Amino acid sequence: MKKVELLAPAGNLERLKITLLYGADAVYLGGDKFGLRANAINFSKEELSEGCTFAHSLGKKVYLTMNIVFHEEDYQGFESYVKEVVSCGIDGVIVSDPYVIHYMKKNYPRIEVHLSTQESVTNKKEAMFYQSLGVSRIVLARELSKKEIKEIIDATGLEIEVFIHGAMCTCFSGRCALSNYVTNRDANRGGCAQICRFVFEREDGTFQIASKDLNLSKYIGDLIEIGVTSFKVEGRMRSLYYLATVIGTYREIIDLYLENKLTTEKMEVLEERLNRVANRETSSHYLMKQADEKDQYYIGREEKSNQDYLGIIIDYDQKNQCIVLIERNYFKRGDQVEIFTPQKEIYQYTIDKIYDEEMNELDVARHPEQILKLKFDIPVEKYSMIRLIKGGKEE
Amino acid sequence: MKLLGIVNEKDFLFYKKSSLAGYIFPLKDWAVDYVSYFTLEEIKKKKKEFPNKLFFVIINRMIFNQDLAKLEEIIQDLAKIKIDGLFYYDNAILEIINHRKINIPLYFNKTHMVTNANTLNFYHDYGVKGAYLSNEITLEEIKQIRKHTKIELAVMLMGFPTVAMSHRKLITNDGKANQKKIENPIKMIEPISKQEYLVSEEKHGTSFHYGKRMNASICYKELKEIGIDYGILVQDDLDSTKYLQLVDAFLKNQTREIDAFIGRNRCFLYRKTIYRVK
């Protein structure tokens, strides 16, 4: 069976490191131009170089998004920008414009060129067209079924990348300018204002078009069997905790499946873990059937806030035998928690002692971003995280 | 600049009276976003009746694997009737035409993605004859594109701009979720700006159109002077008599009269979109 890739979003350098440490084989990210998340923090040239060096040290890859729909003015500085990002060490670019494909193949033949889902490839002939231009991979439209994906793989032999988890568009990617008309923000140049999450009015009531999020965890085995190369998680702007949990969980699903050890019981545990970090309901959308009303969201723009994430571990204090963490959410003595590490170790325990940075004892942690210490006699590595299992009684 | 119509009317007299240089027919079962669709037979008949007019066809829906065999047949049929051009969305069509060496002039029509000259030059080199520019670009951008490409260019002069297309049955789904029967099409209102959108559901999904008709009459002369090859006038919900009067008004460059009848929505012609929010 061919090797499959777990591809993670990296909104910044810290997210890049976290996702790679938690099991992603590659990351995709935006630079300061030409990406479809114009309002995210994105990577400077220095950060991009550091990110590529970090990824390569782990034998992993970095793909840069340059998938906007270019207007005339956008080509200003394009060539020098490409030169710079290539020199930072990127392994591939994700693009949507055929001219950019042509440019990259002509000038940087060693850089992989992936066709973005922005082009919404939905059939094998169109895939063949882009194959003839030299793309090595296509990120397919999210509207395809398992059967259609397999037909494209069989017909082209191309690397095929499929979205497996995260937010979904209501419309075909690239075929939506709602944001342009409603807010004057250009969706195809990274300004999407997520208009499809609005609650609209109509003559006698409301009209909603929002989609549930995507979750294909149940079908990873099917997708591996039909020959999907890359499994893409959406969410460059998601929290570190979300990314660590989702990437770590999919890493386990893929590895257990490939080792033939993915039992029903184990899958239930992993799905539950994914569900706990989800802030919206999820569905498998088009993979097994035409998406219908059950794949949409009819409760307005309400999103669950997740308070399970208590902190990220930044060090271990050998002298005091304490983990050192940055607090993210309120916790207190008596809370039952779980520490999980990039190496997939999980430790469950009940918080006994909480200290501030100077080892003054505290009853509760109530200041997000505060550096705290917790008594714990096993040294755990940097970037491990703590999540709540069950809150203890208020004192 | 030649004026092309995307019309609803099928009656002989309408075509007889029309001053349009030609027509773009949305092909039944293969086009989306329009009010009326035409079968191959209807197009063939019209072509025979009006041999001096230009006849183009639109195939702009998303194509799936199961459609490909039939699509190839359709393309062969269109070649046989010698249409003047095929406005296409999906590059599967370009692949089929080049691979099978079919003789149909192609016009790139990827709705919101026809926005720069480099891309159009690339397609031109691939044998594509023309392009229908996106409605979301400015007049200045149109001028720049014209300056930097030799490909034939078409722009929409009048019509409700297409805003989005979903594969989902959004009206049916909303009705089922709320256990209500909802009309199709519906008028959808954005709650803050109160902008209206027309949402219509068809076999292939749901289309969104902006509720204000675009009217580029103000720059008709300029577009003509810079060498735009085709101006497109979409009938949409206009009465046929009024539509033909508007065609004549465009030809006579009667901006004031046109504005008075269809409003002054210039769309993005003088308004640049932004994408970085401070």
Contacts between the chains, C-beta under 8 A, distances in Angstrom:
chain1	res1	chain2	res2	distance
A	38	B	275	4.5
A	38	B	276	4.9
A	38	B	277	8.0
A	39	B	275	8.0
A	39	B	276	6.4
A	39	B	277	5.3
A	68	B	275	8.0
A	69	B	112	6.9
A	69	B	113	4.9
A	69	B	115	5.7
A	70	B	115	6.6
A	70	B	116	4.8
A	70	B	118	7.1
A	70	B	119	6.8
A	71	B	115	4.9
A	71	B	116	5.6
A	71	B	137	6.5
A	71	B	141	6.0
A	72	B	115	7.8
A	72	B	116	5.2
A	72	B	117	6.6
A	72	B	141	5.4
A	72	B	144	4.4
A	72	B	145	6.4
A	72	B	148	7.5
A	73	B	141	7.8
A	74	B	116	7.3
A	75	B	116	6.9
A	75	B	118	6.2
A	96	B	113	7.8
A	97	B	116	7.9
A	97	B	118	7.8
A	97	B	119	5.5
A	98	B	119	6.2
A	98	B	122	5.2
A	98	B	123	7.2
A	99	B	116	7.8
A	99	B	118	4.3
A	99	B	119	4.6
A	99	B	121	7.5
A	99	B	122	4.5
A	102	B	122	5.8
A	120	B	62	6.9
A	122	B	62	5.1
A	122	B	63	6.4
A	122	B	64	5.4
A	122	B	90	7.6
A	123	B	63	5.0
A	123	B	64	5.5
A	123	B	65	5.1
A	123	B	67	7.2
A	123	B	68	6.1
A	123	B	90	7.2
A	123	B	92	5.3
A	124	B	65	5.7
A	124	B	68	7.2
A	125	B	63	7.6
A	125	B	68	5.7
A	125	B	92	3.6
A	125	B	95	4.8
A	125	B	96	6.0
A	126	B	63	7.1
A	126	B	90	5.7
A	126	B	91	4.9
A	126	B	92	4.2
A	126	B	95	6.7
A	128	B	95	5.5
A	129	B	91	4.4
A	129	B	92	6.8
A	129	B	94	6.1
A	129	B	95	4.0
A	130	B	91	7.3
A	132	B	95	7.5
A	141	B	62	7.7
A	143	B	62	7.4
A	143	B	167	4.4
A	144	B	64	7.8
A	148	B	64	6.3
A	148	B	65	5.4
A	151	B	65	4.9
A	152	B	65	7.3
A	170	B	164	8.0
A	170	B	166	5.3
A	170	B	168	6.6
A	170	B	170	7.3
A	171	B	164	4.5
A	171	B	165	5.9
A	171	B	166	4.3
A	171	B	208	7.8
A	172	B	62	6.3
A	172	B	165	5.7
A	172	B	166	6.9
A	172	B	167	6.4
A	174	B	110	7.8
A	174	B	112	6.8
A	174	B	113	5.9
A	175	B	62	7.8
A	175	B	111	6.0
A	175	B	112	6.6
A	175	B	164	6.5
A	175	B	165	4.6
A	176	B	112	7.5
A	176	B	163	7.7
A	176	B	164	4.1
A	176	B	165	7.4
A	176	B	166	8.0
A	177	B	111	8.0
A	177	B	112	4.8
A	177	B	136	5.6
A	177	B	163	5.4
A	177	B	164	6.3
A	178	B	163	5.8
A	178	B	164	5.1
A	178	B	208	6.7
A	180	B	112	7.7
A	180	B	136	5.2
A	180	B	163	7.9
A	180	B	268	7.4
A	180	B	273	5.3
A	181	B	161	7.5
A	181	B	163	5.3
A	181	B	195	7.1
A	181	B	197	7.7
A	181	B	210	5.3
A	182	B	190	5.4
A	182	B	193	6.8
A	182	B	195	6.5
A	184	B	271	6.9
A	184	B	273	5.5
A	184	B	274	6.2
A	185	B	273	6.6
A	185	B	274	5.9
A	185	B	275	6.0
A	185	B	277	6.9
A	186	B	136	7.1
A	186	B	273	3.8
A	186	B	274	6.8
A	186	B	275	4.5
A	187	B	112	7.9
A	188	B	112	5.8
A	188	B	113	6.7
A	188	B	115	7.9
A	189	B	273	7.3
A	189	B	275	4.2
A	190	B	275	4.8
A	190	B	276	7.7
A	191	B	273	7.1
A	191	B	274	6.3
A	191	B	275	3.2
A	191	B	276	7.1
A	191	B	277	7.0
A	195	B	190	7.8
A	198	B	190	6.8
A	198	B	191	7.1
A	199	B	191	6.9
A	200	B	188	4.7
A	200	B	189	6.2
A	200	B	190	6.2
A	200	B	191	6.7
A	200	B	197	7.9
A	201	B	188	7.5
A	201	B	189	4.2
A	201	B	190	7.9
A	201	B	191	5.4
A	202	B	182	7.7
A	202	B	186	5.2
A	202	B	187	6.3
A	202	B	188	5.8
A	202	B	189	6.6
A	203	B	186	7.5
A	203	B	187	6.6
A	205	B	178	7.3
A	205	B	180	7.2
A	207	B	174	5.8
A	207	B	182	8.0
A	207	B	186	6.6
A	207	B	188	5.1
A	207	B	199	7.4
A	208	B	174	6.2
A	208	B	177	7.9
A	209	B	166	7.3
A	209	B	168	7.7
A	209	B	170	5.1
A	209	B	174	7.6
A	211	B	168	7.9
A	286	B	167	7.4
A	290	B	167	8.0
A	291	B	167	7.3
A	291	B	168	5.6
A	292	B	168	7.9
A	292	B	169	7.3
A	292	B	173	6.0
A	292	B	176	7.5
A	293	B	172	7.6
A	293	B	173	3.8
A	293	B	174	7.4
A	293	B	176	4.4
A	293	B	177	4.5
A	295	B	168	7.8
A	296	B	168	7.3
A	296	B	170	7.9
A	296	B	173	5.6
A	296	B	174	8.0
A	296	B	177	6.8
A	298	B	174	7.5
A	298	B	177	4.7
A	298	B	178	6.9
